[in-house]
Amino acid sequence: MSAGPIRTCVACRSVRPKRELIRLVCGDDNRVRVDSTGRAPGRGAYVCRSPGCVKAVQNRGRLAHAFRKSCEAGIDLSEEVRGPWRRESR
């Protein structure tokens, strides 16, 4: 029996069940957003909920590689990702 879909964190490269990761999507405007529904159109990238992975993804150009194009991930992405992470860790 399968444990469900498996994805890889673009920051730390750990392999985890999809439900344990946060999906990021690069929109038509080249801005990275959190896809809370998991159904937004476009190429998705997954990141662990740990603050270290969120920070690494923004600083090392991992998103541009994952999305195969230049994308802008601003400071607001950190807050947007940390919001769901904090709520679900309680």
HTML snippet that shows the backbone in 3Dmol.js (N, CA, C, O; Angstrom):
<script src="https://3Dmol.org/build/3Dmol-min.js"></script>
<div id="view" style="width:600px;height:400px;position:relative"></div>
<script>
const pdb = `
ATOM      1  N   MET A   1       0.843  -1.185   0.000  1.00  0.00           N
ATOM      2  CA  MET A   1       0.000   0.000   0.000  1.00  0.00           C
ATOM      3  C   MET A   1       0.888   1.248   0.000  1.00  0.00           C
ATOM      4  O   MET A   1       1.860   1.321   0.752  1.00  0.00           O
ATOM      5  N   SER A   2       0.561   2.205  -0.825  1.00  0.00           N
ATOM      6  CA  SER A   2       1.332   3.427  -0.962  1.00  0.00           C
ATOM      7  C   SER A   2       1.023   4.401   0.178  1.00  0.00           C
ATOM      8  O   SER A   2      -0.103   4.468   0.671  1.00  0.00           O
ATOM      9  N   ALA A   3       2.048   5.151   0.582  1.00  0.00           N
ATOM     10  CA  ALA A   3       1.878   6.150   1.633  1.00  0.00           C
ATOM     11  C   ALA A   3       1.387   7.472   1.062  1.00  0.00           C
ATOM     12  O   ALA A   3       1.247   8.445   1.801  1.00  0.00           O
ATOM     13  N   GLY A   4       1.129   7.524  -0.215  1.00  0.00           N
ATOM     14  CA  GLY A   4       0.691   8.752  -0.859  1.00  0.00           C
ATOM     15  C   GLY A   4       1.815   9.369  -1.665  1.00  0.00           C
ATOM     16  O   GLY A   4       2.905   8.804  -1.752  1.00  0.00           O
ATOM     17  N   PRO A   5       1.554  10.533  -2.258  1.00  0.00           N
ATOM     18  CA  PRO A   5       2.565  11.191  -3.084  1.00  0.00           C
ATOM     19  C   PRO A   5       3.788  11.598  -2.267  1.00  0.00           C
ATOM     20  O   PRO A   5       3.666  12.039  -1.125  1.00  0.00           O
ATOM     21  N   ILE A   6       4.957  11.445  -2.861  1.00  0.00           N
ATOM     22  CA  ILE A   6       6.225  11.792  -2.222  1.00  0.00           C
ATOM     23  C   ILE A   6       6.840  12.950  -3.006  1.00  0.00           C
ATOM     24  O   ILE A   6       6.814  12.951  -4.237  1.00  0.00           O
ATOM     25  N   ARG A   7       7.391  13.933  -2.297  1.00  0.00           N
ATOM     26  CA  ARG A   7       8.035  15.079  -2.930  1.00  0.00           C
ATOM     27  C   ARG A   7       9.373  15.350  -2.245  1.00  0.00           C
ATOM     28  O   ARG A   7       9.639  14.836  -1.158  1.00  0.00           O
ATOM     29  N   THR A   8      10.207  16.159  -2.891  1.00  0.00           N
ATOM     30  CA  THR A   8      11.528  16.504  -2.376  1.00  0.00           C
ATOM     31  C   THR A   8      11.585  17.996  -2.071  1.00  0.00           C
ATOM     32  O   THR A   8      11.163  18.816  -2.887  1.00  0.00           O
ATOM     33  N   CYS A   9      12.103  18.347  -0.904  1.00  0.00           N
ATOM     34  CA  CYS A   9      12.291  19.750  -0.526  1.00  0.00           C
ATOM     35  C   CYS A   9      13.399  20.343  -1.398  1.00  0.00           C
ATOM     36  O   CYS A   9      14.474  19.754  -1.517  1.00  0.00           O
ATOM     37  N   VAL A  10      13.147  21.499  -2.006  1.00  0.00           N
ATOM     38  CA  VAL A  10      14.146  22.112  -2.878  1.00  0.00           C
ATOM     39  C   VAL A  10      15.314  22.708  -2.096  1.00  0.00           C
ATOM     40  O   VAL A  10      16.347  23.020  -2.688  1.00  0.00           O
ATOM     41  N   ALA A  11      15.177  22.871  -0.795  1.00  0.00           N
ATOM     42  CA  ALA A  11      16.252  23.441   0.012  1.00  0.00           C
ATOM     43  C   ALA A  11      17.188  22.365   0.560  1.00  0.00           C
ATOM     44  O   ALA A  11      18.394  22.412   0.321  1.00  0.00           O
ATOM     45  N   CYS A  12      16.640  21.399   1.291  1.00  0.00           N
ATOM     46  CA  CYS A  12      17.480  20.399   1.962  1.00  0.00           C
ATOM     47  C   CYS A  12      17.519  19.058   1.240  1.00  0.00           C
ATOM     48  O   CYS A  12      18.281  18.168   1.620  1.00  0.00           O
ATOM     49  N   ARG A  13      16.696  18.908   0.193  1.00  0.00           N
ATOM     50  CA  ARG A  13      16.637  17.697  -0.621  1.00  0.00           C
ATOM     51  C   ARG A  13      16.115  16.479   0.127  1.00  0.00           C
ATOM     52  O   ARG A  13      16.310  15.353  -0.330  1.00  0.00           O
ATOM     53  N   SER A  14      15.458  16.674   1.260  1.00  0.00           N
ATOM     54  CA  SER A  14      14.874  15.541   1.978  1.00  0.00           C
ATOM     55  C   SER A  14      13.597  15.106   1.261  1.00  0.00           C
ATOM     56  O   SER A  14      12.847  15.932   0.742  1.00  0.00           O
ATOM     57  N   VAL A  15      13.368  13.809   1.244  1.00  0.00           N
ATOM     58  CA  VAL A  15      12.204  13.233   0.579  1.00  0.00           C
ATOM     59  C   VAL A  15      11.152  12.963   1.640  1.00  0.00           C
ATOM     60  O   VAL A  15      11.406  12.252   2.612  1.00  0.00           O
ATOM     61  N   ARG A  16       9.961  13.538   1.448  1.00  0.00           N
ATOM     62  CA  ARG A  16       8.894  13.437   2.445  1.00  0.00           C
ATOM     63  C   ARG A  16       7.544  13.283   1.758  1.00  0.00           C
ATOM     64  O   ARG A  16       7.409  13.558   0.566  1.00  0.00           O
ATOM     65  N   PRO A  17       6.549  12.842   2.520  1.00  0.00           N
ATOM     66  CA  PRO A  17       5.188  12.829   1.965  1.00  0.00           C
ATOM     67  C   PRO A  17       4.757  14.258   1.610  1.00  0.00           C
ATOM     68  O   PRO A  17       5.099  15.211   2.310  1.00  0.00           O
ATOM     69  N   LYS A  18       4.020  14.387   0.542  1.00  0.00           N
ATOM     70  CA  LYS A  18       3.576  15.691   0.041  1.00  0.00           C
ATOM     71  C   LYS A  18       2.872  16.513   1.115  1.00  0.00           C
ATOM     72  O   LYS A  18       3.044  17.731   1.168  1.00  0.00           O
ATOM     73  N   ARG A  19       2.097  15.879   1.956  1.00  0.00           N
ATOM     74  CA  ARG A  19       1.321  16.608   2.971  1.00  0.00           C
ATOM     75  C   ARG A  19       2.204  17.272   4.031  1.00  0.00           C
ATOM     76  O   ARG A  19       1.736  18.153   4.753  1.00  0.00           O
ATOM     77  N   GLU A  20       3.474  16.863   4.136  1.00  0.00           N
ATOM     78  CA  GLU A  20       4.391  17.452   5.116  1.00  0.00           C
ATOM     79  C   GLU A  20       5.144  18.660   4.564  1.00  0.00           C
ATOM     80  O   GLU A  20       5.873  19.321   5.303  1.00  0.00           O
ATOM     81  N   LEU A  21       4.978  18.952   3.286  1.00  0.00           N
ATOM     82  CA  LEU A  21       5.701  20.043   2.647  1.00  0.00           C
ATOM     83  C   LEU A  21       4.744  21.151   2.218  1.00  0.00           C
ATOM     84  O   LEU A  21       3.535  20.941   2.118  1.00  0.00           O
ATOM     85  N   ILE A  22       5.297  22.318   1.969  1.00  0.00           N
ATOM     86  CA  ILE A  22       4.520  23.464   1.501  1.00  0.00           C
ATOM     87  C   ILE A  22       4.818  23.651   0.020  1.00  0.00           C
ATOM     88  O   ILE A  22       5.981  23.675  -0.383  1.00  0.00           O
ATOM     89  N   ARG A  23       3.780  23.784  -0.788  1.00  0.00           N
ATOM     90  CA  ARG A  23       3.956  23.960  -2.232  1.00  0.00           C
ATOM     91  C   ARG A  23       4.058  25.440  -2.562  1.00  0.00           C
ATOM     92  O   ARG A  23       3.240  26.249  -2.126  1.00  0.00           O
ATOM     93  N   LEU A  24       5.073  25.773  -3.334  1.00  0.00           N
ATOM     94  CA  LEU A  24       5.267  27.128  -3.830  1.00  0.00           C
ATOM     95  C   LEU A  24       5.039  27.122  -5.332  1.00  0.00           C
ATOM     96  O   LEU A  24       5.362  26.146  -6.008  1.00  0.00           O
ATOM     97  N   VAL A  25       4.484  28.208  -5.856  1.00  0.00           N
ATOM     98  CA  VAL A  25       4.209  28.331  -7.285  1.00  0.00           C
ATOM     99  C   VAL A  25       4.728  29.677  -7.768  1.00  0.00           C
ATOM    100  O   VAL A  25       4.573  30.694  -7.092  1.00  0.00           O
ATOM    101  N   CYS A  26       5.342  29.672  -8.942  1.00  0.00           N
ATOM    102  CA  CYS A  26       5.783  30.916  -9.571  1.00  0.00           C
ATOM    103  C   CYS A  26       4.716  31.322 -10.575  1.00  0.00           C
ATOM    104  O   CYS A  26       4.476  30.615 -11.553  1.00  0.00           O
ATOM    105  N   GLY A  27       4.080  32.452 -10.334  1.00  0.00           N
ATOM    106  CA  GLY A  27       2.980  32.907 -11.183  1.00  0.00           C
ATOM    107  C   GLY A  27       3.451  33.546 -12.475  1.00  0.00           C
ATOM    108  O   GLY A  27       4.650  33.657 -12.729  1.00  0.00           O
ATOM    109  N   ASP A  28       2.494  33.963 -13.284  1.00  0.00           N
ATOM    110  CA  ASP A  28       2.799  34.620 -14.557  1.00  0.00           C
ATOM    111  C   ASP A  28       3.584  35.918 -14.367  1.00  0.00           C
ATOM    112  O   ASP A  28       4.310  36.350 -15.262  1.00  0.00           O
ATOM    113  N   ASP A  29       3.431  36.533 -13.194  1.00  0.00           N
ATOM    114  CA  ASP A  29       4.145  37.779 -12.901  1.00  0.00           C
ATOM    115  C   ASP A  29       5.529  37.526 -12.296  1.00  0.00           C
ATOM    116  O   ASP A  29       6.180  38.464 -11.835  1.00  0.00           O
ATOM    117  N   ASN A  30       5.982  36.271 -12.294  1.00  0.00           N
ATOM    118  CA  ASN A  30       7.286  35.849 -11.759  1.00  0.00           C
ATOM    119  C   ASN A  30       7.428  36.071 -10.259  1.00  0.00           C
ATOM    120  O   ASN A  30       8.540  36.209  -9.751  1.00  0.00           O
ATOM    121  N   ARG A  31       6.314  36.105  -9.559  1.00  0.00           N
ATOM    122  CA  ARG A  31       6.328  36.203  -8.097  1.00  0.00           C
ATOM    123  C   ARG A  31       6.018  34.832  -7.524  1.00  0.00           C
ATOM    124  O   ARG A  31       5.131  34.130  -8.009  1.00  0.00           O
ATOM    125  N   VAL A  32       6.752  34.458  -6.494  1.00  0.00           N
ATOM    126  CA  VAL A  32       6.544  33.165  -5.843  1.00  0.00           C
ATOM    127  C   VAL A  32       5.486  33.326  -4.764  1.00  0.00           C
ATOM    128  O   VAL A  32       5.525  34.261  -3.964  1.00  0.00           O
ATOM    129  N   ARG A  33       4.538  32.390  -4.761  1.00  0.00           N
ATOM    130  CA  ARG A  33       3.457  32.416  -3.772  1.00  0.00           C
ATOM    131  C   ARG A  33       3.279  31.033  -3.170  1.00  0.00           C
ATOM    132  O   ARG A  33       3.628  30.025  -3.784  1.00  0.00           O
ATOM    133  N   VAL A  34       2.734  30.997  -1.962  1.00  0.00           N
ATOM    134  CA  VAL A  34       2.380  29.732  -1.330  1.00  0.00           C
ATOM    135  C   VAL A  34       1.073  29.256  -1.946  1.00  0.00           C
ATOM    136  O   VAL A  34       0.108  30.013  -2.043  1.00  0.00           O
ATOM    137  N   ASP A  35       1.052  28.000  -2.358  1.00  0.00           N
ATOM    138  CA  ASP A  35      -0.158  27.400  -2.922  1.00  0.00           C
ATOM    139  C   ASP A  35      -0.817  26.569  -1.832  1.00  0.00           C
ATOM    140  O   ASP A  35      -0.521  25.384  -1.683  1.00  0.00           O
ATOM    141  N   SER A  36      -1.699  27.183  -1.079  1.00  0.00           N
ATOM    142  CA  SER A  36      -2.337  26.490   0.050  1.00  0.00           C
ATOM    143  C   SER A  36      -3.329  25.426  -0.403  1.00  0.00           C
ATOM    144  O   SER A  36      -3.639  24.509   0.357  1.00  0.00           O
ATOM    145  N   THR A  37      -3.833  25.537  -1.634  1.00  0.00           N
ATOM    146  CA  THR A  37      -4.789  24.546  -2.133  1.00  0.00           C
ATOM    147  C   THR A  37      -4.097  23.354  -2.779  1.00  0.00           C
ATOM    148  O   THR A  37      -4.674  22.271  -2.871  1.00  0.00           O
ATOM    149  N   GLY A  38      -2.862  23.552  -3.227  1.00  0.00           N
ATOM    150  CA  GLY A  38      -2.144  22.491  -3.918  1.00  0.00           C
ATOM    151  C   GLY A  38      -2.598  22.304  -5.350  1.00  0.00           C
ATOM    152  O   GLY A  38      -2.231  21.320  -5.991  1.00  0.00           O
ATOM    153  N   ARG A  39      -3.389  23.230  -5.860  1.00  0.00           N
ATOM    154  CA  ARG A  39      -3.952  23.091  -7.206  1.00  0.00           C
ATOM    155  C   ARG A  39      -3.713  24.300  -8.107  1.00  0.00           C
ATOM    156  O   ARG A  39      -4.280  24.374  -9.198  1.00  0.00           O
ATOM    157  N   ALA A  40      -2.898  25.229  -7.678  1.00  0.00           N
ATOM    158  CA  ALA A  40      -2.647  26.414  -8.503  1.00  0.00           C
ATOM    159  C   ALA A  40      -1.936  25.998  -9.792  1.00  0.00           C
ATOM    160  O   ALA A  40      -1.111  25.084  -9.780  1.00  0.00           O
ATOM    161  N   PRO A  41      -2.254  26.668 -10.902  1.00  0.00           N
ATOM    162  CA  PRO A  41      -1.604  26.307 -12.163  1.00  0.00           C
ATOM    163  C   PRO A  41      -0.135  26.701 -12.164  1.00  0.00           C
ATOM    164  O   PRO A  41       0.270  27.642 -11.480  1.00  0.00           O
ATOM    165  N   GLY A  42       0.640  25.985 -12.923  1.00  0.00           N
ATOM    166  CA  GLY A  42       2.058  26.291 -13.058  1.00  0.00           C
ATOM    167  C   GLY A  42       2.930  25.277 -12.354  1.00  0.00           C
ATOM    168  O   GLY A  42       2.455  24.395 -11.639  1.00  0.00           O
ATOM    169  N   ARG A  43       4.213  25.432 -12.579  1.00  0.00           N
ATOM    170  CA  ARG A  43       5.189  24.532 -11.986  1.00  0.00           C
ATOM    171  C   ARG A  43       5.269  24.783 -10.489  1.00  0.00           C
ATOM    172  O   ARG A  43       5.334  25.931 -10.051  1.00  0.00           O
ATOM    173  N   GLY A  44       5.264  23.733  -9.718  1.00  0.00           N
ATOM    174  CA  GLY A  44       5.343  23.845  -8.272  1.00  0.00           C
ATOM    175  C   GLY A  44       6.687  23.386  -7.745  1.00  0.00           C
ATOM    176  O   GLY A  44       7.373  22.581  -8.375  1.00  0.00           O
ATOM    177  N   ALA A  45       7.052  23.899  -6.598  1.00  0.00           N
ATOM    178  CA  ALA A  45       8.253  23.471  -5.885  1.00  0.00           C
ATOM    179  C   ALA A  45       7.841  23.286  -4.432  1.00  0.00           C
ATOM    180  O   ALA A  45       6.970  23.999  -3.933  1.00  0.00           O
ATOM    181  N   TYR A  46       8.455  22.347  -3.767  1.00  0.00           N
ATOM    182  CA  TYR A  46       8.074  22.033  -2.400  1.00  0.00           C
ATOM    183  C   TYR A  46       9.208  22.371  -1.449  1.00  0.00           C
ATOM    184  O   TYR A  46      10.383  22.194  -1.770  1.00  0.00           O
ATOM    185  N   VAL A  47       8.837  22.863  -0.269  1.00  0.00           N
ATOM    186  CA  VAL A  47       9.813  23.226   0.750  1.00  0.00           C
ATOM    187  C   VAL A  47       9.320  22.719   2.099  1.00  0.00           C
ATOM    188  O   VAL A  47       8.120  22.707   2.374  1.00  0.00           O
ATOM    189  N   CYS A  48      10.271  22.300   2.940  1.00  0.00           N
ATOM    190  CA  CYS A  48       9.936  21.866   4.299  1.00  0.00           C
ATOM    191  C   CYS A  48       9.361  23.036   5.078  1.00  0.00           C
ATOM    192  O   CYS A  48       9.535  24.195   4.700  1.00  0.00           O
ATOM    193  N   ARG A  49       8.694  22.729   6.138  1.00  0.00           N
ATOM    194  CA  ARG A  49       8.111  23.785   6.974  1.00  0.00           C
ATOM    195  C   ARG A  49       9.127  24.410   7.924  1.00  0.00           C
ATOM    196  O   ARG A  49       8.786  25.340   8.655  1.00  0.00           O
ATOM    197  N   SER A  50      10.349  23.929   7.930  1.00  0.00           N
ATOM    198  CA  SER A  50      11.352  24.461   8.852  1.00  0.00           C
ATOM    199  C   SER A  50      11.816  25.847   8.393  1.00  0.00           C
ATOM    200  O   SER A  50      11.984  26.084   7.197  1.00  0.00           O
ATOM    201  N   PRO A  51      12.019  26.751   9.338  1.00  0.00           N
ATOM    202  CA  PRO A  51      12.484  28.096   8.980  1.00  0.00           C
ATOM    203  C   PRO A  51      13.820  28.074   8.236  1.00  0.00           C
ATOM    204  O   PRO A  51      14.063  28.925   7.380  1.00  0.00           O
ATOM    205  N   GLY A  52      14.683  27.114   8.553  1.00  0.00           N
ATOM    206  CA  GLY A  52      15.971  27.010   7.868  1.00  0.00           C
ATOM    207  C   GLY A  52      15.818  26.744   6.377  1.00  0.00           C
ATOM    208  O   GLY A  52      16.532  27.326   5.560  1.00  0.00           O
ATOM    209  N   CYS A  53      14.895  25.870   6.029  1.00  0.00           N
ATOM    210  CA  CYS A  53      14.659  25.561   4.609  1.00  0.00           C
ATOM    211  C   CYS A  53      14.043  26.750   3.886  1.00  0.00           C
ATOM    212  O   CYS A  53      14.397  27.032   2.742  1.00  0.00           O
ATOM    213  N   VAL A  54      13.139  27.439   4.536  1.00  0.00           N
ATOM    214  CA  VAL A  54      12.506  28.616   3.922  1.00  0.00           C
ATOM    215  C   VAL A  54      13.561  29.675   3.633  1.00  0.00           C
ATOM    216  O   VAL A  54      13.558  30.289   2.566  1.00  0.00           O
ATOM    217  N   LYS A  55      14.457  29.885   4.581  1.00  0.00           N
ATOM    218  CA  LYS A  55      15.513  30.879   4.406  1.00  0.00           C
ATOM    219  C   LYS A  55      16.481  30.455   3.297  1.00  0.00           C
ATOM    220  O   LYS A  55      16.881  31.276   2.471  1.00  0.00           O
ATOM    221  N   ALA A  56      16.854  29.182   3.282  1.00  0.00           N
ATOM    222  CA  ALA A  56      17.786  28.675   2.274  1.00  0.00           C
ATOM    223  C   ALA A  56      17.218  28.801   0.867  1.00  0.00           C
ATOM    224  O   ALA A  56      17.941  29.123  -0.076  1.00  0.00           O
ATOM    225  N   VAL A  57      15.938  28.550   0.733  1.00  0.00           N
ATOM    226  CA  VAL A  57      15.286  28.629  -0.575  1.00  0.00           C
ATOM    227  C   VAL A  57      15.352  30.046  -1.127  1.00  0.00           C
ATOM    228  O   VAL A  57      15.518  30.227  -2.333  1.00  0.00           O
ATOM    229  N   GLN A  58      15.227  31.035  -0.283  1.00  0.00           N
ATOM    230  CA  GLN A  58      15.250  32.423  -0.739  1.00  0.00           C
ATOM    231  C   GLN A  58      16.658  32.900  -1.047  1.00  0.00           C
ATOM    232  O   GLN A  58      16.851  33.705  -1.957  1.00  0.00           O
ATOM    233  N   ASN A  59      17.640  32.418  -0.308  1.00  0.00           N
ATOM    234  CA  ASN A  59      18.985  32.959  -0.420  1.00  0.00           C
ATOM    235  C   ASN A  59      19.863  32.288  -1.467  1.00  0.00           C
ATOM    236  O   ASN A  59      20.813  32.908  -1.943  1.00  0.00           O
ATOM    237  N   ARG A  60      19.584  31.064  -1.836  1.00  0.00           N
ATOM    238  CA  ARG A  60      20.524  30.328  -2.675  1.00  0.00           C
ATOM    239  C   ARG A  60      20.091  30.141  -4.124  1.00  0.00           C
ATOM    240  O   ARG A  60      20.740  29.392  -4.855  1.00  0.00           O
ATOM    241  N   GLY A  61      19.042  30.779  -4.553  1.00  0.00           N
ATOM    242  CA  GLY A  61      18.607  30.646  -5.935  1.00  0.00           C
ATOM    243  C   GLY A  61      18.006  29.290  -6.269  1.00  0.00           C
ATOM    244  O   GLY A  61      17.930  28.910  -7.437  1.00  0.00           O
ATOM    245  N   ARG A  62      17.582  28.570  -5.253  1.00  0.00           N
ATOM    246  CA  ARG A  62      17.007  27.240  -5.482  1.00  0.00           C
ATOM    247  C   ARG A  62      15.677  27.316  -6.230  1.00  0.00           C
ATOM    248  O   ARG A  62      15.342  26.422  -7.007  1.00  0.00           O
ATOM    249  N   LEU A  63      14.930  28.379  -5.992  1.00  0.00           N
ATOM    250  CA  LEU A  63      13.625  28.498  -6.643  1.00  0.00           C
ATOM    251  C   LEU A  63      13.766  28.711  -8.148  1.00  0.00           C
ATOM    252  O   LEU A  63      12.999  28.143  -8.926  1.00  0.00           O
ATOM    253  N   ALA A  64      14.726  29.512  -8.560  1.00  0.00           N
ATOM    254  CA  ALA A  64      14.935  29.733  -9.994  1.00  0.00           C
ATOM    255  C   ALA A  64      15.271  28.414 -10.684  1.00  0.00           C
ATOM    256  O   ALA A  64      14.816  28.157 -11.798  1.00  0.00           O
ATOM    257  N   HIS A  65      16.056  27.593 -10.027  1.00  0.00           N
ATOM    258  CA  HIS A  65      16.401  26.286 -10.590  1.00  0.00           C
ATOM    259  C   HIS A  65      15.172  25.377 -10.632  1.00  0.00           C
ATOM    260  O   HIS A  65      14.929  24.706 -11.635  1.00  0.00           O
ATOM    261  N   ALA A  66      14.409  25.355  -9.559  1.00  0.00           N
ATOM    262  CA  ALA A  66      13.231  24.485  -9.486  1.00  0.00           C
ATOM    263  C   ALA A  66      12.153  24.905 -10.484  1.00  0.00           C
ATOM    264  O   ALA A  66      11.504  24.053 -11.092  1.00  0.00           O
ATOM    265  N   PHE A  67      11.963  26.198 -10.654  1.00  0.00           N
ATOM    266  CA  PHE A  67      10.933  26.697 -11.563  1.00  0.00           C
ATOM    267  C   PHE A  67      11.425  26.811 -13.007  1.00  0.00           C
ATOM    268  O   PHE A  67      10.636  27.048 -13.922  1.00  0.00           O
ATOM    269  N   ARG A  68      12.722  26.641 -13.201  1.00  0.00           N
ATOM    270  CA  ARG A  68      13.345  26.745 -14.530  1.00  0.00           C
ATOM    271  C   ARG A  68      13.165  28.128 -15.157  1.00  0.00           C
ATOM    272  O   ARG A  68      13.131  28.273 -16.379  1.00  0.00           O
ATOM    273  N   LYS A  69      13.051  29.125 -14.304  1.00  0.00           N
ATOM    274  CA  LYS A  69      12.999  30.513 -14.760  1.00  0.00           C
ATOM    275  C   LYS A  69      13.267  31.408 -13.563  1.00  0.00           C
ATOM    276  O   LYS A  69      13.204  30.963 -12.417  1.00  0.00           O
ATOM    277  N   SER A  70      13.568  32.669 -13.833  1.00  0.00           N
ATOM    278  CA  SER A  70      13.839  33.619 -12.767  1.00  0.00           C
ATOM    279  C   SER A  70      12.533  34.012 -12.082  1.00  0.00           C
ATOM    280  O   SER A  70      11.580  34.443 -12.730  1.00  0.00           O
ATOM    281  N   CYS A  71      12.508  33.856 -10.771  1.00  0.00           N
ATOM    282  CA  CYS A  71      11.323  34.209  -9.988  1.00  0.00           C
ATOM    283  C   CYS A  71      11.739  35.075  -8.816  1.00  0.00           C
ATOM    284  O   CYS A  71      12.846  34.947  -8.294  1.00  0.00           O
ATOM    285  N   GLU A  72      10.851  35.945  -8.412  1.00  0.00           N
ATOM    286  CA  GLU A  72      11.121  36.848  -7.305  1.00  0.00           C
ATOM    287  C   GLU A  72      10.432  36.347  -6.046  1.00  0.00           C
ATOM    288  O   GLU A  72       9.206  36.267  -5.977  1.00  0.00           O
ATOM    289  N   ALA A  73      11.249  36.011  -5.048  1.00  0.00           N
ATOM    290  CA  ALA A  73      10.717  35.586  -3.750  1.00  0.00           C
ATOM    291  C   ALA A  73      11.132  36.635  -2.733  1.00  0.00           C
ATOM    292  O   ALA A  73      12.292  36.678  -2.322  1.00  0.00           O
ATOM    293  N   GLY A  74      10.215  37.463  -2.334  1.00  0.00           N
ATOM    294  CA  GLY A  74      10.518  38.556  -1.424  1.00  0.00           C
ATOM    295  C   GLY A  74      10.447  38.144   0.035  1.00  0.00           C
ATOM    296  O   GLY A  74      10.236  36.974   0.356  1.00  0.00           O
ATOM    297  N   ILE A  75      10.625  39.114   0.908  1.00  0.00           N
ATOM    298  CA  ILE A  75      10.546  38.880   2.347  1.00  0.00           C
ATOM    299  C   ILE A  75       9.157  38.389   2.723  1.00  0.00           C
ATOM    300  O   ILE A  75       9.010  37.606   3.662  1.00  0.00           O
ATOM    301  N   ASP A  76       8.140  38.837   2.005  1.00  0.00           N
ATOM    302  CA  ASP A  76       6.783  38.414   2.315  1.00  0.00           C
ATOM    303  C   ASP A  76       6.603  36.909   2.140  1.00  0.00           C
ATOM    304  O   ASP A  76       5.714  36.326   2.761  1.00  0.00           O
ATOM    305  N   LEU A  77       7.418  36.270   1.316  1.00  0.00           N
ATOM    306  CA  LEU A  77       7.339  34.820   1.157  1.00  0.00           C
ATOM    307  C   LEU A  77       7.673  34.120   2.469  1.00  0.00           C
ATOM    308  O   LEU A  77       7.028  33.134   2.826  1.00  0.00           O
ATOM    309  N   SER A  78       8.671  34.620   3.187  1.00  0.00           N
ATOM    310  CA  SER A  78       9.021  34.037   4.484  1.00  0.00           C
ATOM    311  C   SER A  78       7.837  34.070   5.428  1.00  0.00           C
ATOM    312  O   SER A  78       7.525  33.075   6.082  1.00  0.00           O
ATOM    313  N   GLU A  79       7.186  35.201   5.497  1.00  0.00           N
ATOM    314  CA  GLU A  79       6.037  35.333   6.388  1.00  0.00           C
ATOM    315  C   GLU A  79       4.867  34.477   5.920  1.00  0.00           C
ATOM    316  O   GLU A  79       4.152  33.890   6.732  1.00  0.00           O
ATOM    317  N   GLU A  80       4.680  34.410   4.614  1.00  0.00           N
ATOM    318  CA  GLU A  80       3.579  33.629   4.060  1.00  0.00           C
ATOM    319  C   GLU A  80       3.778  32.135   4.332  1.00  0.00           C
ATOM    320  O   GLU A  80       2.817  31.422   4.623  1.00  0.00           O
ATOM    321  N   VAL A  81       5.016  31.665   4.236  1.00  0.00           N
ATOM    322  CA  VAL A  81       5.319  30.254   4.502  1.00  0.00           C
ATOM    323  C   VAL A  81       5.275  29.969   5.993  1.00  0.00           C
ATOM    324  O   VAL A  81       4.763  28.931   6.412  1.00  0.00           O
ATOM    325  N   ARG A  82       5.797  30.861   6.781  1.00  0.00           N
ATOM    326  CA  ARG A  82       5.834  30.631   8.233  1.00  0.00           C
ATOM    327  C   ARG A  82       4.452  30.626   8.859  1.00  0.00           C
ATOM    328  O   ARG A  82       4.242  29.960   9.872  1.00  0.00           O
ATOM    329  N   GLY A  83       3.510  31.350   8.284  1.00  0.00           N
ATOM    330  CA  GLY A  83       2.141  31.371   8.807  1.00  0.00           C
ATOM    331  C   GLY A  83       1.547  29.983   8.907  1.00  0.00           C
ATOM    332  O   GLY A  83       1.153  29.574   9.999  1.00  0.00           O
ATOM    333  N   PRO A  84       1.464  29.228   7.793  1.00  0.00           N
ATOM    334  CA  PRO A  84       0.915  27.868   7.868  1.00  0.00           C
ATOM    335  C   PRO A  84       1.765  26.955   8.743  1.00  0.00           C
ATOM    336  O   PRO A  84       1.234  26.079   9.425  1.00  0.00           O
ATOM    337  N   TRP A  85       3.082  27.154   8.727  1.00  0.00           N
ATOM    338  CA  TRP A  85       3.974  26.304   9.513  1.00  0.00           C
ATOM    339  C   TRP A  85       3.691  26.471  11.005  1.00  0.00           C
ATOM    340  O   TRP A  85       3.630  25.485  11.739  1.00  0.00           O
ATOM    341  N   ARG A  86       3.520  27.699  11.449  1.00  0.00           N
ATOM    342  CA  ARG A  86       3.240  27.949  12.865  1.00  0.00           C
ATOM    343  C   ARG A  86       1.877  27.415  13.283  1.00  0.00           C
ATOM    344  O   ARG A  86       1.742  26.827  14.355  1.00  0.00           O
ATOM    345  N   ARG A  87       0.870  27.617  12.444  1.00  0.00           N
ATOM    346  CA  ARG A  87      -0.477  27.153  12.787  1.00  0.00           C
ATOM    347  C   ARG A  87      -0.534  25.634  12.904  1.00  0.00           C
ATOM    348  O   ARG A  87      -1.172  25.111  13.818  1.00  0.00           O
ATOM    349  N   GLU A  88       0.117  24.923  11.999  1.00  0.00           N
ATOM    350  CA  GLU A  88       0.037  23.468  11.985  1.00  0.00           C
ATOM    351  C   GLU A  88       0.949  22.812  13.002  1.00  0.00           C
ATOM    352  O   GLU A  88       0.758  21.636  13.313  1.00  0.00           O
ATOM    353  N   SER A  89       1.934  23.525  13.534  1.00  0.00           N
ATOM    354  CA  SER A  89       2.850  22.919  14.492  1.00  0.00           C
ATOM    355  C   SER A  89       2.333  22.993  15.921  1.00  0.00           C
ATOM    356  O   SER A  89       2.943  22.428  16.829  1.00  0.00           O
ATOM    357  N   ARG A  90       1.235  23.671  16.127  1.00  0.00           N
ATOM    358  CA  ARG A  90       0.678  23.795  17.485  1.00  0.00           C
ATOM    359  C   ARG A  90      -0.090  22.577  17.880  1.00  0.00           C
ATOM    360  O   ARG A  90      -0.623  22.515  18.987  1.00  0.00           O
TER     361      ARG A  90
END
`;
const viewer = $3Dmol.createViewer("view");
viewer.addModel(pdb, "pdb");
viewer.setStyle({}, {cartoon: {color: "spectrum"}});
viewer.zoomTo();
viewer.render();
</script>
